[in-house]
Amino acid sequence: MSSKKTSGLNYFSEDSAGFRVQPKTVLIMSLVYIGIVVLLHIYSKLGAPATPGAQPPSPTDSPNNAEQPHTEETL
């Protein structure tokens, strides 16, 4: 009667079928994904190119710089 004792966790059992991924691989893939998302957020804030066909607003379009009607005063 021999019993085999294993120390630690057994992540993979031979009787299971399917895709096998080690926990370290999952951790690295998760960190890479998070890093890509952070970089894309930074890229979008720092100056992503404007959408094609869109024009920036001109200074005369803002309500503060709207042209006032010209009135001629006679002296």
Buried (B, 14 or more C-beta within 10 A) or exposed (E): EEEEEEEEEEEEEEEEEEEEEEEEEEEEEEEEEEEEEEEEEEEEEEEEEEEEEEEEEEEEEEEEEEEEEEEEEEE
